[in-house]
Amino acid sequence: MLPSENPWDLDQRLKSTIRDTNMKLTDAQHCMFFVASLTPHLRMALSPQKISTQAKALEIAMRLHETPIQDPSLEVQQIHVQIKNLCLET
């Protein structure tokens, strides 16, 4: 993911690449490639989660991307709590 890119842009670029190369990916594989392509702080937050679909991964990544992190020392465990709360909202 480029620094100026948001998760939606990354997903669109990934979908375009998949189409252009005629790759046949399952939703789980698409989700795996998407998460692996995210910036480190988003990737670390999403990787250990049991996210079943690409759409859910994109939704969580976009919410986390939009959430300002006030404290730069925010631990990964706190980010996981944020994700859990986001999952409970939907």
N, CA, C and O atoms as CSV, one atom per row, in Angstrom:
chain,resi,resn,atom,element,x,y,z
A,1,MET,N,N,0.852,-1.167,0.000
A,1,MET,CA,C,0.000,0.000,0.000
A,1,MET,C,C,0.901,1.235,0.000
A,1,MET,O,O,1.828,1.345,0.802
A,2,LEU,N,N,0.615,2.137,-0.894
A,2,LEU,CA,C,1.378,3.376,-0.964
A,2,LEU,C,C,0.983,4.296,0.192
A,2,LEU,O,O,-0.160,4.246,0.646
A,3,PRO,N,N,1.893,5.126,0.672
A,3,PRO,CA,C,1.580,6.010,1.801
A,3,PRO,C,C,0.372,6.923,1.551
A,3,PRO,O,O,-0.367,7.236,2.484
A,4,SER,N,N,0.170,7.346,0.308
A,4,SER,CA,C,-0.946,8.249,0.006
A,4,SER,C,C,-2.234,7.497,-0.318
A,4,SER,O,O,-3.264,8.112,-0.593
A,5,GLU,N,N,-2.172,6.192,-0.286
A,5,GLU,CA,C,-3.299,5.353,-0.683
A,5,GLU,C,C,-4.126,4.953,0.537
A,5,GLU,O,O,-3.586,4.755,1.625
A,6,ASN,N,N,-5.431,4.839,0.346
A,6,ASN,CA,C,-6.271,4.315,1.412
A,6,ASN,C,C,-6.626,2.865,1.075
A,6,ASN,O,O,-6.390,2.424,-0.050
A,7,PRO,N,N,-7.187,2.119,2.024
A,7,PRO,CA,C,-7.496,0.707,1.768
A,7,PRO,C,C,-8.402,0.486,0.553
A,7,PRO,O,O,-8.246,-0.506,-0.158
A,8,TRP,N,N,-9.346,1.397,0.310
A,8,TRP,CA,C,-10.244,1.249,-0.840
A,8,TRP,C,C,-9.443,1.296,-2.149
A,8,TRP,O,O,-9.638,0.464,-3.035
A,9,ASP,N,N,-8.547,2.273,-2.258
A,9,ASP,CA,C,-7.710,2.396,-3.461
A,9,ASP,C,C,-6.856,1.147,-3.663
A,9,ASP,O,O,-6.729,0.645,-4.780
A,10,LEU,N,N,-6.275,0.653,-2.578
A,10,LEU,CA,C,-5.470,-0.557,-2.654
A,10,LEU,C,C,-6.316,-1.723,-3.160
A,10,LEU,O,O,-5.877,-2.473,-4.032
A,11,ASP,N,N,-7.512,-1.877,-2.625
A,11,ASP,CA,C,-8.387,-2.976,-3.041
A,11,ASP,C,C,-8.733,-2.858,-4.521
A,11,ASP,O,O,-8.756,-3.863,-5.232
A,12,GLN,N,N,-9.000,-1.648,-4.991
A,12,GLN,CA,C,-9.322,-1.457,-6.409
A,12,GLN,C,C,-8.120,-1.795,-7.292
A,12,GLN,O,O,-8.278,-2.400,-8.352
A,13,ARG,N,N,-6.927,-1.407,-6.858
A,13,ARG,CA,C,-5.713,-1.713,-7.611
A,13,ARG,C,C,-5.457,-3.223,-7.630
A,13,ARG,O,O,-5.056,-3.779,-8.652
A,14,LEU,N,N,-5.693,-3.873,-6.499
A,14,LEU,CA,C,-5.516,-5.323,-6.411
A,14,LEU,C,C,-6.518,-6.045,-7.316
A,14,LEU,O,O,-6.152,-6.982,-8.025
A,15,LYS,N,N,-7.784,-5.610,-7.292
A,15,LYS,CA,C,-8.805,-6.215,-8.161
A,15,LYS,C,C,-8.440,-6.043,-9.631
A,15,LYS,O,O,-8.618,-6.966,-10.426
A,16,SER,N,N,-7.938,-4.883,-9.995
A,16,SER,CA,C,-7.526,-4.623,-11.372
A,16,SER,C,C,-6.385,-5.546,-11.783
A,16,SER,O,O,-6.389,-6.094,-12.885
A,17,THR,N,N,-5.414,-5.714,-10.899
A,17,THR,CA,C,-4.288,-6.600,-11.182
A,17,THR,C,C,-4.753,-8.040,-11.345
A,17,THR,O,O,-4.293,-8.752,-12.237
A,18,ILE,N,N,-5.661,-8.459,-10.485
A,18,ILE,CA,C,-6.192,-9.822,-10.577
A,18,ILE,C,C,-6.913,-10.022,-11.907
A,18,ILE,O,O,-6.745,-11.051,-12.561
A,19,ARG,N,N,-7.720,-9.028,-12.305
A,19,ARG,CA,C,-8.423,-9.106,-13.596
A,19,ARG,C,C,-7.439,-9.138,-14.761
A,19,ARG,O,O,-7.574,-9.950,-15.676
A,20,ASP,N,N,-6.453,-8.254,-14.719
A,20,ASP,CA,C,-5.485,-8.140,-15.817
A,20,ASP,C,C,-4.641,-9.398,-16.001
A,20,ASP,O,O,-4.211,-9.700,-17.114
A,21,THR,N,N,-4.407,-10.121,-14.933
A,21,THR,CA,C,-3.586,-11.333,-15.011
A,21,THR,C,C,-4.427,-12.594,-15.141
A,21,THR,O,O,-3.886,-13.698,-15.215
A,22,ASN,N,N,-5.746,-12.437,-15.170
A,22,ASN,CA,C,-6.671,-13.575,-15.271
A,22,ASN,C,C,-6.473,-14.598,-14.157
A,22,ASN,O,O,-6.676,-15.796,-14.354
A,23,MET,N,N,-6.079,-14.114,-12.996
A,23,MET,CA,C,-5.917,-15.019,-11.852
A,23,MET,C,C,-7.290,-15.418,-11.329
A,23,MET,O,O,-8.215,-14.606,-11.295
A,24,LYS,N,N,-7.411,-16.652,-10.932
A,24,LYS,CA,C,-8.642,-17.152,-10.332
A,24,LYS,C,C,-8.381,-17.307,-8.833
A,24,LYS,O,O,-7.755,-18.272,-8.395
A,25,LEU,N,N,-8.866,-16.349,-8.065
A,25,LEU,CA,C,-8.662,-16.380,-6.620
A,25,LEU,C,C,-9.986,-16.582,-5.898
A,25,LEU,O,O,-11.022,-16.059,-6.308
A,26,THR,N,N,-9.931,-17.340,-4.828
A,26,THR,CA,C,-11.102,-17.440,-3.963
A,26,THR,C,C,-11.174,-16.154,-3.141
A,26,THR,O,O,-10.221,-15.376,-3.109
A,27,ASP,N,N,-12.293,-15.942,-2.488
A,27,ASP,CA,C,-12.434,-14.756,-1.634
A,27,ASP,C,C,-11.393,-14.783,-0.518
A,27,ASP,O,O,-10.843,-13.746,-0.147
A,28,ALA,N,N,-11.128,-15.975,0.015
A,28,ALA,CA,C,-10.132,-16.106,1.089
A,28,ALA,C,C,-8.732,-15.738,0.589
A,28,ALA,O,O,-7.974,-15.089,1.310
A,29,GLN,N,N,-8.383,-16.142,-0.632
A,29,GLN,CA,C,-7.079,-15.798,-1.193
A,29,GLN,C,C,-6.986,-14.296,-1.462
A,29,GLN,O,O,-5.957,-13.676,-1.193
A,30,HIS,N,N,-8.061,-13.717,-1.991
A,30,HIS,CA,C,-8.092,-12.273,-2.230
A,30,HIS,C,C,-7.898,-11.542,-0.906
A,30,HIS,O,O,-7.133,-10.581,-0.827
A,31,CYS,N,N,-8.584,-11.997,0.119
A,31,CYS,CA,C,-8.474,-11.400,1.447
A,31,CYS,C,C,-7.029,-11.485,1.945
A,31,CYS,O,O,-6.499,-10.517,2.490
A,32,MET,N,N,-6.397,-12.642,1.755
A,32,MET,CA,C,-5.011,-12.843,2.195
A,32,MET,C,C,-4.066,-11.871,1.477
A,32,MET,O,O,-3.219,-11.248,2.117
A,33,PHE,N,N,-4.208,-11.738,0.148
A,33,PHE,CA,C,-3.363,-10.812,-0.613
A,33,PHE,C,C,-3.612,-9.368,-0.187
A,33,PHE,O,O,-2.674,-8.580,-0.070
A,34,PHE,N,N,-4.868,-9.028,0.043
A,34,PHE,CA,C,-5.224,-7.675,0.468
A,34,PHE,C,C,-4.555,-7.335,1.798
A,34,PHE,O,O,-3.903,-6.298,1.924
A,35,VAL,N,N,-4.717,-8.208,2.784
A,35,VAL,CA,C,-4.144,-7.954,4.108
A,35,VAL,C,C,-2.618,-7.862,4.018
A,35,VAL,O,O,-2.008,-7.007,4.659
A,36,ALA,N,N,-2.011,-8.733,3.231
A,36,ALA,CA,C,-0.548,-8.721,3.076
A,36,ALA,C,C,-0.053,-7.431,2.418
A,36,ALA,O,O,1.099,-7.043,2.614
A,37,SER,N,N,-0.902,-6.770,1.647
A,37,SER,CA,C,-0.507,-5.552,0.931
A,37,SER,C,C,-0.712,-4.272,1.738
A,37,SER,O,O,-0.288,-3.199,1.309
A,38,LEU,N,N,-1.344,-4.371,2.879
A,38,LEU,CA,C,-1.623,-3.183,3.691
A,38,LEU,C,C,-0.355,-2.630,4.328
A,38,LEU,O,O,0.674,-3.303,4.376
A,39,THR,N,N,-0.443,-1.397,4.816
A,39,THR,CA,C,0.679,-0.817,5.553
A,39,THR,C,C,0.887,-1.634,6.831
A,39,THR,O,O,-0.045,-2.279,7.311
A,40,PRO,N,N,2.095,-1.610,7.379
A,40,PRO,CA,C,2.393,-2.478,8.528
A,40,PRO,C,C,1.432,-2.357,9.708
A,40,PRO,O,O,1.056,-3.376,10.287
A,41,HIS,N,N,1.023,-1.148,10.081
A,41,HIS,CA,C,0.155,-1.049,11.257
A,41,HIS,C,C,-1.228,-1.650,10.991
A,41,HIS,O,O,-1.837,-2.207,11.905
A,42,LEU,N,N,-1.728,-1.551,9.776
A,42,LEU,CA,C,-3.015,-2.177,9.453
A,42,LEU,C,C,-2.837,-3.686,9.287
A,42,LEU,O,O,-3.674,-4.464,9.745
A,43,ARG,N,N,-1.760,-4.094,8.640
A,43,ARG,CA,C,-1.501,-5.523,8.433
A,43,ARG,C,C,-1.349,-6.241,9.771
A,43,ARG,O,O,-1.908,-7.320,9.966
A,44,MET,N,N,-0.592,-5.644,10.693
A,44,MET,CA,C,-0.392,-6.270,12.005
A,44,MET,C,C,-1.707,-6.393,12.762
A,44,MET,O,O,-1.913,-7.355,13.502
A,45,ALA,N,N,-2.582,-5.439,12.583
A,45,ALA,CA,C,-3.869,-5.477,13.280
A,45,ALA,C,C,-4.817,-6.508,12.683
A,45,ALA,O,O,-5.585,-7.136,13.411
A,46,LEU,N,N,-4.771,-6.687,11.363
A,46,LEU,CA,C,-5.706,-7.598,10.697
A,46,LEU,C,C,-5.216,-9.038,10.594
A,46,LEU,O,O,-6.031,-9.960,10.560
A,47,SER,N,N,-3.919,-9.245,10.544
A,47,SER,CA,C,-3.368,-10.586,10.299
A,47,SER,C,C,-3.860,-11.660,11.268
A,47,SER,O,O,-4.262,-12.731,10.813
A,48,PRO,N,N,-3.847,-11.426,12.581
A,48,PRO,CA,C,-4.260,-12.516,13.483
A,48,PRO,C,C,-5.785,-12.697,13.585
A,48,PRO,O,O,-6.256,-13.622,14.247
A,49,GLN,N,N,-6.535,-11.832,12.945
A,49,GLN,CA,C,-7.993,-11.903,13.042
A,49,GLN,C,C,-8.542,-12.987,12.123
A,49,GLN,O,O,-7.944,-13.307,11.096
A,50,LYS,N,N,-9.673,-13.542,12.500
A,50,LYS,CA,C,-10.346,-14.536,11.660
A,50,LYS,C,C,-11.392,-13.800,10.828
A,50,LYS,O,O,-12.569,-13.746,11.185
A,51,ILE,N,N,-10.939,-13.240,9.725
A,51,ILE,CA,C,-11.818,-12.471,8.846
A,51,ILE,C,C,-12.212,-13.388,7.700
A,51,ILE,O,O,-11.356,-13.915,6.990
A,52,SER,N,N,-13.510,-13.572,7.527
A,52,SER,CA,C,-13.983,-14.589,6.592
A,52,SER,C,C,-14.099,-14.117,5.148
A,52,SER,O,O,-14.049,-14.935,4.230
A,53,THR,N,N,-14.251,-12.821,4.931
A,53,THR,CA,C,-14.444,-12.348,3.558
A,53,THR,C,C,-13.580,-11.125,3.269
A,53,THR,O,O,-13.153,-10.411,4.176
A,54,GLN,N,N,-13.336,-10.908,1.989
A,54,GLN,CA,C,-12.589,-9.746,1.535
A,54,GLN,C,C,-13.338,-8.469,1.893
A,54,GLN,O,O,-12.724,-7.485,2.304
A,55,ALA,N,N,-14.647,-8.477,1.743
A,55,ALA,CA,C,-15.451,-7.283,2.042
A,55,ALA,C,C,-15.295,-6.881,3.507
A,55,ALA,O,O,-15.200,-5.694,3.819
A,56,LYS,N,N,-15.270,-7.857,4.399
A,56,LYS,CA,C,-15.118,-7.574,5.830
A,56,LYS,C,C,-13.719,-7.025,6.115
A,56,LYS,O,O,-13.565,-6.094,6.905
A,57,ALA,N,N,-12.703,-7.601,5.474
A,57,ALA,CA,C,-11.334,-7.113,5.662
A,57,ALA,C,C,-11.216,-5.666,5.196
A,57,ALA,O,O,-10.583,-4.844,5.858
A,58,LEU,N,N,-11.827,-5.362,4.055
A,58,LEU,CA,C,-11.790,-3.999,3.530
A,58,LEU,C,C,-12.506,-3.041,4.476
A,58,LEU,O,O,-12.010,-1.949,4.752
A,59,GLU,N,N,-13.669,-3.449,4.969
A,59,GLU,CA,C,-14.434,-2.594,5.883
A,59,GLU,C,C,-13.627,-2.281,7.149
A,59,GLU,O,O,-13.557,-1.127,7.572
A,60,ILE,N,N,-13.030,-3.295,7.742
A,60,ILE,CA,C,-12.249,-3.090,8.968
A,60,ILE,C,C,-11.015,-2.231,8.686
A,60,ILE,O,O,-10.688,-1.333,9.462
A,61,ALA,N,N,-10.334,-2.511,7.575
A,61,ALA,CA,C,-9.135,-1.730,7.227
A,61,ALA,C,C,-9.490,-0.266,7.009
A,61,ALA,O,O,-8.746,0.621,7.427
A,62,MET,N,N,-10.622,-0.004,6.358
A,62,MET,CA,C,-11.022,1.383,6.122
A,62,MET,C,C,-11.351,2.083,7.430
A,62,MET,O,O,-10.979,3.240,7.625
A,63,ARG,N,N,-12.037,1.402,8.319
A,63,ARG,CA,C,-12.358,2.008,9.618
A,63,ARG,C,C,-11.097,2.291,10.413
A,63,ARG,O,O,-10.963,3.362,11.006
A,64,LEU,N,N,-10.174,1.342,10.432
A,64,LEU,CA,C,-8.920,1.555,11.164
A,64,LEU,C,C,-8.099,2.669,10.530
A,64,LEU,O,O,-7.469,3.459,11.234
A,65,HIS,N,N,-8.105,2.733,9.211
A,65,HIS,CA,C,-7.359,3.773,8.499
A,65,HIS,C,C,-7.903,5.160,8.845
A,65,HIS,O,O,-7.146,6.127,8.936
A,66,GLU,N,N,-9.207,5.246,9.033
A,66,GLU,CA,C,-9.843,6.535,9.337
A,66,GLU,C,C,-9.752,6.899,10.808
A,66,GLU,O,O,-9.958,8.058,11.168
A,67,THR,N,N,-9.446,5.933,11.666
A,67,THR,CA,C,-9.373,6.178,13.103
A,67,THR,C,C,-8.020,6.761,13.447
A,67,THR,O,O,-6.994,6.108,13.255
A,68,PRO,N,N,-8.006,7.990,13.955
A,68,PRO,CA,C,-6.704,8.566,14.313
A,68,PRO,C,C,-6.124,7.864,15.535
A,68,PRO,O,O,-6.831,7.599,16.508
A,69,ILE,N,N,-4.852,7.573,15.473
A,69,ILE,CA,C,-4.172,6.979,16.624
A,69,ILE,C,C,-3.498,8.127,17.362
A,69,ILE,O,O,-2.516,8.703,16.895
A,70,GLN,N,N,-4.051,8.439,18.521
A,70,GLN,CA,C,-3.566,9.575,19.289
A,70,GLN,C,C,-2.182,9.314,19.873
A,70,GLN,O,O,-1.321,10.193,19.892
A,71,ASP,N,N,-1.990,8.100,20.343
A,71,ASP,CA,C,-0.756,7.760,21.032
A,71,ASP,C,C,0.092,6.865,20.134
A,71,ASP,O,O,-0.309,5.738,19.844
A,72,PRO,N,N,1.246,7.336,19.690
A,72,PRO,CA,C,2.068,6.515,18.803
A,72,PRO,C,C,2.561,5.226,19.447
A,72,PRO,O,O,2.996,4.313,18.746
A,73,SER,N,N,2.499,5.141,20.760
A,73,SER,CA,C,2.944,3.924,21.443
A,73,SER,C,C,1.789,2.930,21.623
A,73,SER,O,O,1.906,1.964,22.376
A,74,LEU,N,N,0.687,3.175,20.931
A,74,LEU,CA,C,-0.467,2.282,21.016
A,74,LEU,C,C,-0.042,0.864,20.676
A,74,LEU,O,O,0.560,0.623,19.629
A,75,GLU,N,N,-0.347,-0.049,21.540
A,75,GLU,CA,C,0.102,-1.423,21.354
A,75,GLU,C,C,-0.837,-2.177,20.425
A,75,GLU,O,O,-2.008,-1.824,20.284
A,76,VAL,N,N,-0.312,-3.210,19.801
A,76,VAL,CA,C,-1.083,-4.034,18.876
A,76,VAL,C,C,-2.306,-4.617,19.587
A,76,VAL,O,O,-3.371,-4.748,18.984
A,77,GLN,N,N,-2.156,-4.962,20.849
A,77,GLN,CA,C,-3.282,-5.530,21.607
A,77,GLN,C,C,-4.444,-4.537,21.660
A,77,GLN,O,O,-5.603,-4.940,21.559
A,78,GLN,N,N,-4.152,-3.264,21.815
A,78,GLN,CA,C,-5.201,-2.252,21.836
A,78,GLN,C,C,-5.866,-2.134,20.463
A,78,GLN,O,O,-7.073,-1.910,20.370
A,79,ILE,N,N,-5.076,-2.284,19.406
A,79,ILE,CA,C,-5.639,-2.248,18.055
A,79,ILE,C,C,-6.570,-3.444,17.861
A,79,ILE,O,O,-7.623,-3.319,17.235
A,80,HIS,N,N,-6.182,-4.606,18.401
A,80,HIS,CA,C,-7.042,-5.790,18.298
A,80,HIS,C,C,-8.379,-5.552,19.008
A,80,HIS,O,O,-9.425,-5.988,18.526
A,81,VAL,N,N,-8.345,-4.873,20.133
A,81,VAL,CA,C,-9.593,-4.540,20.841
A,81,VAL,C,C,-10.449,-3.635,19.963
A,81,VAL,O,O,-11.668,-3.797,19.907
A,82,GLN,N,N,-9.817,-2.680,19.276
A,82,GLN,CA,C,-10.548,-1.808,18.350
A,82,GLN,C,C,-11.227,-2.631,17.265
A,82,GLN,O,O,-12.397,-2.405,16.956
A,83,ILE,N,N,-10.508,-3.579,16.687
A,83,ILE,CA,C,-11.067,-4.414,15.621
A,83,ILE,C,C,-12.230,-5.231,16.160
A,83,ILE,O,O,-13.276,-5.330,15.519
A,84,LYS,N,N,-12.049,-5.812,17.330
A,84,LYS,CA,C,-13.125,-6.613,17.933
A,84,LYS,C,C,-14.371,-5.760,18.116
A,84,LYS,O,O,-15.478,-6.209,17.821
A,85,ASN,N,N,-14.202,-4.540,18.598
A,85,ASN,CA,C,-15.335,-3.633,18.769
A,85,ASN,C,C,-15.991,-3.276,17.433
A,85,ASN,O,O,-17.215,-3.185,17.342
A,86,LEU,N,N,-15.174,-3.075,16.401
A,86,LEU,CA,C,-15.708,-2.773,15.082
A,86,LEU,C,C,-16.511,-3.964,14.548
A,86,LEU,O,O,-17.558,-3.781,13.926
A,87,CYS,N,N,-16.023,-5.168,14.792
A,87,CYS,CA,C,-16.726,-6.366,14.336
A,87,CYS,C,C,-18.064,-6.531,15.051
A,87,CYS,O,O,-19.041,-6.987,14.458
A,88,LEU,N,N,-18.102,-6.160,16.317
A,88,LEU,CA,C,-19.340,-6.278,17.083
A,88,LEU,C,C,-20.388,-5.267,16.632
A,88,LEU,O,O,-21.586,-5.509,16.782
A,89,GLU,N,N,-19.949,-4.139,16.081
A,89,GLU,CA,C,-20.875,-3.099,15.622
A,89,GLU,C,C,-21.671,-3.548,14.402
A,89,GLU,O,O,-22.795,-3.087,14.200
A,90,THR,N,N,-21.115,-4.428,13.593
A,90,THR,CA,C,-21.776,-4.822,12.354
A,90,THR,C,C,-22.574,-6.080,12.516
A,90,THR,O,O,-23.194,-6.546,11.560
